[in-house]
Amino acid sequence: MLTSLKGKSIIVTGGSKGIGRGIATVFARQGAKVTITARGEEALKTAVSEIEGDVRYEVCDVSDWASVQTMVANAAEAQGGLDVICANAGAFPQTKIIDMDPEEWDIVLSTNLKSSFLCVKAAIPHFEKASKGRVILTSSITGPITGFPGWSHYGASKSGQLGFLKTAALELSRYNTTINAVMPGNIYTEGLQGLGQEYLDTMAASIPLKRLGDVEDIGNAALFFASEEAAYITGQQIVVDGGQIIPESLEALEEI
């Protein structure tokens, strides 16, 4: 059993739905004080009303420095400091390179990658004051390991997070703060539902465990990185994908 996180102050960006909501749910269940963020207030209100535990929200544009600073400051004040920030917010519109407007590229990189930098930067003063901290990034297998048509910008942003992770681990060590990344495979979320049942069925068939992941599967991995038991782990990443990246081909799965 992991050391209790009861009473710890947690921020989860992009926490109103999908993987972020799953992460927030896991932490709240453990007795942590959780702030979830998103740009849409109604979705945040709904999530707060449905997640059991000590959960509050902050409306925040994670690509905007002033908005992130305000969000982190408000969360730390409301929750008595800051122990963990989960930089989870992300966007993944599916557009092939030939059809992509350069502005869409910029939006995805800002939402997914720039936001990780902004969250870390805003959290540093709180970690320095406490002489400890945890940062958990939600990266992906898409980009660092795999590719999929239409997600060149998404893949670039997720690969970029892992590049950022290594140097950030060095710089954050002076504050006794660790930073690690969870790399989800195909997780069943509202976003994936929008891609259609054929996509969901094809993806499930390509996974050795024969199912898409649950958002709380990612939350459990984040919980470990936030725990005292993970205090000597930094600059690392863990793949949570049901074995999706292992088979060389679909034929390999037919031999199971």
C-alpha positions in Angstrom: 0.0 0.0 0.0 1.3 3.5 -0.9 1.8 6.1 1.8 -1.3 8.1 2.2 -1.8 11.3 0.2 -4.6 12.4 2.5 -4.6 16.2 2.9 -2.1 16.7 0.1 -2.6 19.6 -2.3 -3.0 18.5 -5.9 -3.6 20.4 -9.2 -4.9 18.5 -12.3 -5.1 20.6 -15.4 -7.7 19.5 -18.0 -9.5 17.9 -15.1 -13.1 18.4 -16.2 -13.2 15.3 -18.4 -11.3 12.4 -19.8 -8.0 11.3 -18.4 -7.7 14.5 -16.2 -11.0 13.7 -14.5 -9.8 10.1 -14.0 -6.6 11.4 -12.3 -8.6 13.8 -10.2 -11.0 11.1 -9.1 -8.1 8.8 -8.0 -6.4 11.5 -5.9 -9.7 12.7 -4.4 -10.5 9.1 -3.4 -7.2 9.0 -1.5 -8.2 12.0 0.5 -6.2 14.6 -1.3 -7.4 18.2 -1.8 -7.8 18.6 -5.6 -8.1 21.6 -7.8 -9.2 20.8 -11.4 -8.8 23.3 -14.2 -10.2 23.7 -17.7 -11.4 26.6 -19.9 -15.1 25.7 -19.6 -16.7 26.6 -16.3 -19.9 24.5 -16.8 -17.9 21.3 -17.4 -15.8 22.1 -14.3 -18.9 22.6 -12.2 -20.3 19.3 -13.4 -17.1 17.4 -12.6 -16.8 18.9 -9.1 -20.4 17.9 -8.4 -19.8 14.3 -9.5 -16.3 13.6 -8.1 -16.5 12.4 -4.5 -14.1 14.2 -2.2 -12.4 17.5 -1.6 -12.5 19.0 -5.1 -12.6 22.6 -6.3 -12.1 24.2 -9.7 -10.3 27.1 -11.4 -11.1 28.3 -14.9 -7.7 28.5 -16.6 -6.2 28.8 -20.1 -3.1 26.7 -19.7 -1.4 28.2 -22.7 -1.6 31.7 -21.1 1.1 32.6 -18.5 -1.0 35.0 -16.5 -3.9 32.6 -16.3 -1.6 29.7 -15.1 0.1 31.9 -12.5 -3.3 33.0 -11.1 -4.6 29.4 -11.1 -1.6 28.0 -9.2 -1.6 30.8 -6.7 -5.3 30.4 -6.0 -5.1 26.7 -5.6 -2.1 26.9 -3.3 -3.9 29.5 -1.1 -7.1 27.5 -1.0 -5.4 24.2 -0.3 -2.6 25.3 2.1 0.3 25.0 -0.4 1.1 22.8 -3.3 2.4 19.2 -3.3 1.7 17.9 -6.8 0.8 19.4 -10.1 -0.4 17.1 -12.9 0.1 18.8 -16.3 -2.5 16.9 -18.1 -4.4 19.4 -20.3 -4.3 18.5 -24.0 -5.9 18.9 -27.4 -5.9 16.4 -30.2 -7.7 17.5 -33.3 -7.2 15.1 -36.2 -5.9 16.9 -39.3 -3.4 15.6 -41.9 -0.4 17.8 -42.6 -1.6 18.7 -46.1 -4.9 20.0 -44.7 -3.6 21.6 -41.5 -3.7 25.4 -41.0 -0.4 26.5 -39.3 -2.6 28.1 -36.6 -3.9 24.7 -35.6 -0.3 23.5 -35.1 0.4 26.5 -32.9 -2.7 25.9 -30.8 -1.9 22.2 -30.2 1.7 22.9 -29.3 0.7 25.7 -26.9 -2.1 23.6 -25.2 0.0 20.4 -24.9 3.6 21.5 -24.6 3.9 25.1 -23.7 1.4 24.5 -20.9 3.7 21.9 -19.3 6.5 24.5 -19.1 4.1 27.2 -17.7 2.7 24.8 -15.0 6.2 23.9 -13.9 7.4 27.5 -13.8 4.4 28.6 -11.8 4.7 25.8 -9.3 8.5 26.2 -8.6 8.1 29.0 -5.9 5.6 26.8 -4.0 7.9 23.7 -4.2 10.9 25.8 -3.1 9.0 27.1 -0.1 8.0 23.6 0.9 11.4 22.1 0.0 9.6 19.3 -2.0 7.2 18.7 -4.8 6.0 16.4 -7.6 5.3 17.1 -11.2 3.5 14.6 -13.4 3.1 15.1 -17.1 0.5 13.3 -19.2 2.4 12.5 -22.4 1.4 9.7 -24.8 2.7 6.7 -26.8 1.7 8.8 -29.9 4.7 10.8 -30.9 7.4 9.3 -28.7 6.8 5.7 -29.8 4.0 5.5 -32.4 2.4 7.6 -35.1 -1.1 8.0 -36.5 -2.3 10.0 -39.5 -3.7 13.4 -38.5 -1.8 13.7 -35.3 1.6 15.1 -36.4 1.1 18.2 -34.1 -0.1 16.1 -31.2 2.8 13.6 -31.6 5.3 16.5 -31.7 3.9 18.0 -28.6 4.0 14.7 -26.7 7.6 14.0 -27.8 8.4 17.5 -26.8 7.1 16.9 -23.3 9.7 14.1 -22.8 12.5 16.3 -24.1 11.4 19.0 -21.6 11.2 16.3 -18.9 14.9 15.5 -18.8 16.2 19.0 -18.3 13.4 19.9 -16.0 14.3 16.9 -13.8 17.8 18.3 -13.4 16.6 21.9 -12.6 13.9 20.8 -10.2 16.2 18.6 -8.2 17.5 21.6 -6.3 13.9 22.0 -4.9 13.7 18.3 -3.9 11.1 18.0 -6.6 10.6 15.1 -9.0 9.1 15.2 -12.5 7.9 12.1 -14.4 5.5 11.3 -17.2 2.7 8.8 -17.8 2.4 7.7 -21.5 -1.1 6.5 -22.1 -2.1 4.3 -25.0 -5.7 4.3 -26.2 -7.8 5.3 -23.2 -11.6 5.3 -23.4 -12.6 9.0 -23.1 -15.1 11.4 -24.6 -12.5 12.4 -27.1 -12.0 8.9 -28.4 -15.8 8.3 -28.6 -15.9 11.1 -31.1 -13.7 9.1 -33.5 -16.4 6.5 -34.0 -17.0 2.9 -33.0 -14.9 1.5 -35.9 -11.9 3.3 -34.6 -12.6 2.1 -31.0 -13.0 -1.5 -32.2 -9.8 -1.4 -34.3 -7.8 0.0 -31.5 -9.1 -2.6 -29.0 -8.2 -5.4 -31.4 -4.6 -4.1 -31.6 -4.1 -4.3 -27.8 -3.0 -7.6 -26.2 -5.3 -7.1 -23.3 -8.1 -6.7 -25.9 -9.6 -3.5 -24.4 -9.1 0.2 -24.2 -7.8 1.6 -21.0 -9.8 3.3 -18.3 -9.0 6.9 -17.3 -8.4 5.6 -13.7 -5.6 3.4 -15.1 -3.7 6.6 -15.8 -4.8 8.0 -12.5 -3.2 5.1 -10.7 0.1 5.6 -12.4 0.0 9.3 -11.5 -0.8 8.3 -7.9 2.4 6.2 -7.8 4.6 9.0 -9.1 3.1 11.3 -6.5 3.7 8.9 -3.6 6.6 8.8 -1.1 7.5 5.4 -2.6 8.4 7.2 -5.8 10.6 9.8 -4.1 13.8 8.5 -5.8 12.3 8.4 -9.3 12.7 11.5 -11.6 13.0 12.2 -15.3 11.3 8.9 -16.2 8.2 7.8 -18.0 5.9 4.8 -17.8 3.8 3.4 -20.6 0.2 2.5 -19.7 -1.2 0.9 -22.8 -2.3 -2.7 -22.2 0.7 -3.9 -24.2 -0.3 -2.0 -27.3 3.2 -1.1 -28.5 4.6 -4.6 -28.0 3.3 -6.6 -31.1 5.2 -6.3 -34.3 1.9 -6.8 -36.3 -1.7 -7.8 -35.9 -0.6 -11.3 -37.0 1.4 -11.5 -33.7 -1.8 -11.1 -31.7 -3.4 -13.9 -33.7 -0.8 -16.3 -32.2 -1.9 -15.5 -28.6 
